[in-house]
Amino acid sequence: MLEVNGVTITWLGHDSMKIKGDGRVIYIDPWKLKDEDKEPADVVLVTHEHYDHCSPLDVEKVSKKGTMIVATADSAKKLKGDVVVVKPGDTVELNNVTVNVVPAYNTNKSFHPKGSGWIGFIVTVGGKRIYHAGDTDRIPEMDDFKVDVALIPVSGTYVMTAEEAAEAVNRMKPTLAVPMHYGDIVGTEADAERFKKLVSGDIEVKLL
């Protein structure tokens, strides 16, 4: 777990994150949740329909009355509850949490086509802007993101390599970067360590 000015970020494995701040509990791509991770959510964000990101069972485990779920149209078809359908460029206000919806896609592979309209999120909570990149390569849109924390995939194969992720972060210049999308299905801690070494020295990198 990582704490940034009263906002906590917990990596739950793969791309799954839990963010807590301002009394709100936010999950992004909950998957393979352990019992100790199943805290009732105010907001659940789902980046795309692939099974390791859109897990109806895990979303249900953390849902309560009033939980707001934000997802792409294809993901929404698989989910129950109060689902808000979004696309890149949308902004939603949910339970005092601001969510900017941003693109996520591959540029040199075909697993996540731009035409699918899949997404990442910039979540503003506790005065901090936290970017969850989703499954993506380094894309031009990232250069315009103004964020405090970047949660970024590093494993290659389906997403950015460690080298590409470091380049993305060095251009975005967040205060803090956290590697993800390794240790399950694809990628190892060695990818995360390589990413850490390649990130500019004025950006803090934390392995969770």
C-alpha positions as CSV (number, residue, x, y, z in Angstrom):
1,M,0.0,0.0,0.0
2,L,1.1,3.5,-0.8
3,E,-0.1,6.7,0.9
4,V,0.0,10.1,-0.9
5,N,-1.3,13.0,1.2
6,G,-4.0,11.0,2.8
7,V,-4.9,9.0,-0.3
8,T,-4.0,5.3,-0.2
9,I,-3.3,3.2,-3.3
10,T,-3.2,-0.6,-3.0
11,W,-2.1,-2.9,-5.8
12,L,-4.3,-6.0,-5.8
13,G,-2.3,-7.8,-8.6
14,H,-2.2,-7.5,-12.4
15,D,-4.1,-4.2,-13.2
16,S,-6.3,-4.2,-10.2
17,M,-6.1,-1.3,-7.8
18,K,-7.9,0.0,-4.8
19,I,-7.8,3.8,-4.1
20,K,-9.1,5.3,-0.8
21,G,-9.5,9.0,-0.1
22,D,-12.0,11.6,1.1
23,G,-13.9,8.7,2.7
24,R,-14.4,7.0,-0.7
25,V,-13.4,3.5,-1.8
26,I,-12.6,3.1,-5.5
27,Y,-11.7,-0.1,-7.3
28,I,-10.2,-0.2,-10.8
29,D,-10.4,-3.5,-12.7
30,P,-11.1,-5.7,-9.6
31,W,-10.0,-9.3,-10.4
32,K,-9.1,-12.3,-8.3
33,L,-9.9,-10.4,-5.1
34,K,-8.8,-12.0,-1.9
35,D,-11.2,-11.9,1.1
36,E,-9.2,-9.1,2.8
37,D,-9.5,-6.9,-0.3
38,K,-13.3,-7.0,-0.5
39,E,-14.1,-3.7,1.0
40,P,-17.5,-2.2,-0.1
41,A,-16.9,0.2,-3.0
42,D,-18.3,3.6,-3.6
43,V,-17.1,3.5,-7.2
44,V,-15.9,0.7,-9.5
45,L,-14.1,1.5,-12.7
46,V,-13.6,-1.0,-15.5
47,T,-11.2,-0.3,-18.4
48,H,-12.4,-2.9,-21.0
49,E,-14.2,-6.2,-21.5
50,H,-11.2,-8.7,-21.3
51,Y,-11.8,-11.2,-18.5
52,D,-8.8,-10.1,-16.4
53,H,-10.2,-6.6,-16.3
54,C,-14.0,-7.0,-16.4
55,S,-14.8,-9.6,-13.8
56,P,-18.5,-9.5,-13.0
57,L,-17.9,-11.8,-10.0
58,D,-15.3,-9.5,-8.4
59,V,-17.4,-6.4,-9.2
60,E,-20.3,-8.0,-7.4
61,K,-18.1,-8.9,-4.4
62,V,-17.3,-5.2,-3.7
63,S,-20.7,-3.7,-4.7
64,K,-23.2,-2.4,-2.2
65,K,-26.3,-0.3,-2.4
66,G,-25.3,2.9,-4.1
67,T,-22.1,1.6,-5.7
68,M,-21.5,3.4,-9.0
69,I,-19.9,1.3,-11.8
70,V,-18.2,3.1,-14.7
71,A,-17.5,1.0,-17.8
72,T,-17.3,0.8,-21.6
73,A,-20.5,-0.3,-23.4
74,D,-19.2,-3.8,-24.0
75,S,-18.2,-4.3,-20.4
76,A,-21.5,-2.9,-19.2
77,K,-23.3,-5.7,-20.9
78,K,-21.6,-8.2,-18.5
79,L,-22.2,-6.2,-15.3
80,K,-25.1,-5.8,-12.9
81,G,-25.9,-2.8,-10.8
82,D,-25.9,1.0,-11.4
83,V,-23.6,1.1,-14.5
84,V,-22.6,4.4,-16.2
85,V,-21.5,3.8,-19.8
86,V,-18.5,5.9,-20.9
87,K,-16.2,6.5,-23.8
88,P,-12.8,8.3,-24.2
89,G,-13.2,12.0,-23.5
90,D,-16.1,11.7,-21.0
91,T,-16.0,13.1,-17.5
92,V,-18.2,11.9,-14.7
93,E,-18.8,13.0,-11.1
94,L,-19.6,10.0,-8.9
95,N,-19.9,10.2,-5.1
96,N,-17.6,13.2,-4.9
97,V,-15.0,11.6,-7.1
98,T,-14.1,13.1,-10.5
99,V,-13.3,10.6,-13.3
100,N,-11.8,11.7,-16.6
101,V,-12.1,8.9,-19.2
102,V,-9.0,8.7,-21.5
103,P,-8.1,6.5,-24.4
104,A,-6.2,3.2,-24.1
105,Y,-5.1,1.3,-27.1
106,N,-2.2,-0.6,-28.9
107,T,-0.1,1.1,-31.5
108,N,2.0,-1.8,-32.7
109,K,-0.1,-4.8,-31.8
110,S,-3.7,-5.8,-32.2
111,F,-4.9,-6.9,-28.8
112,H,-6.5,-3.5,-27.9
113,P,-7.5,-1.7,-31.1
114,K,-8.2,2.0,-30.9
115,G,-11.5,1.4,-32.6
116,S,-12.7,-0.6,-29.6
117,G,-12.9,2.6,-27.6
118,W,-11.3,1.0,-24.5
119,I,-10.2,3.3,-21.8
120,G,-8.0,4.4,-18.9
121,F,-9.0,6.8,-16.1
122,I,-7.7,9.9,-14.4
123,V,-9.3,9.8,-11.0
124,T,-9.3,13.0,-8.8
125,V,-9.7,12.2,-5.1
126,G,-8.3,13.9,-2.1
127,G,-6.9,16.6,-4.3
128,K,-4.7,14.1,-6.2
129,R,-5.0,13.2,-9.9
130,I,-4.3,9.5,-10.3
131,Y,-3.9,8.0,-13.8
132,H,-4.7,4.3,-14.3
133,A,-3.6,3.6,-17.9
134,G,-5.5,0.4,-18.5
135,D,-4.2,-1.9,-21.2
136,T,-2.3,0.4,-23.6
137,D,0.9,1.2,-25.4
138,R,2.5,4.6,-25.2
139,I,0.1,6.8,-27.0
140,P,0.3,10.5,-28.0
141,E,-2.6,11.5,-25.8
142,M,-0.5,10.8,-22.7
143,D,1.7,13.8,-23.4
144,D,-1.2,16.1,-22.4
145,F,-2.1,14.3,-19.2
146,K,-1.4,16.4,-16.0
147,V,-1.3,13.8,-13.2
148,D,0.2,13.4,-9.8
149,V,0.4,9.6,-9.8
150,A,0.7,7.3,-12.9
151,L,-0.2,3.6,-12.6
152,I,1.3,2.2,-15.7
153,P,1.6,-1.3,-17.3
154,V,5.2,-2.5,-17.9
155,S,5.1,-6.2,-19.0
156,G,5.1,-5.9,-22.8
157,T,3.3,-8.5,-25.0
158,Y,-0.2,-7.0,-24.6
159,V,0.8,-3.6,-23.4
160,M,3.9,-1.3,-23.1
161,T,7.3,-2.7,-22.4
162,A,9.2,-1.4,-19.4
163,E,11.2,0.8,-21.8
164,E,8.1,2.3,-23.4
165,A,6.4,2.8,-20.1
166,A,9.4,4.7,-18.8
167,E,9.4,6.9,-21.8
168,A,5.7,7.6,-21.3
169,V,6.2,8.5,-17.6
170,N,9.3,10.7,-18.4
171,R,7.1,12.7,-20.8
172,M,4.1,13.0,-18.5
173,K,6.3,13.9,-15.5
174,P,4.0,12.8,-12.6
175,T,5.4,13.1,-9.1
176,L,5.1,9.4,-8.6
177,A,4.9,6.3,-10.9
178,V,3.8,2.8,-10.0
179,P,4.3,-0.2,-12.4
180,M,1.6,-2.7,-12.8
181,H,0.4,-5.5,-15.2
182,Y,3.1,-8.0,-14.2
183,G,3.2,-11.0,-12.0
184,D,0.1,-12.7,-13.4
185,I,-0.5,-13.9,-17.0
186,V,2.5,-12.0,-18.3
187,G,5.5,-10.0,-16.9
188,T,7.7,-10.3,-13.9
189,E,9.1,-8.1,-11.2
190,A,12.2,-7.8,-13.4
191,D,10.1,-5.7,-15.8
192,A,9.1,-3.4,-12.9
193,E,12.7,-3.1,-11.7
194,R,13.8,-2.3,-15.3
195,F,11.1,0.4,-15.5
196,K,12.2,1.9,-12.2
197,K,15.8,2.2,-13.4
198,L,14.8,4.0,-16.6
199,V,12.5,6.6,-15.1
200,S,13.9,10.0,-14.7
201,G,15.5,10.7,-11.3
202,D,13.1,13.5,-10.4
203,I,10.1,11.1,-10.6
204,E,9.6,8.7,-7.6
205,V,8.9,5.1,-8.5
206,K,7.2,2.8,-6.0
207,L,6.8,-1.0,-6.5
208,L,3.8,-2.1,-4.6
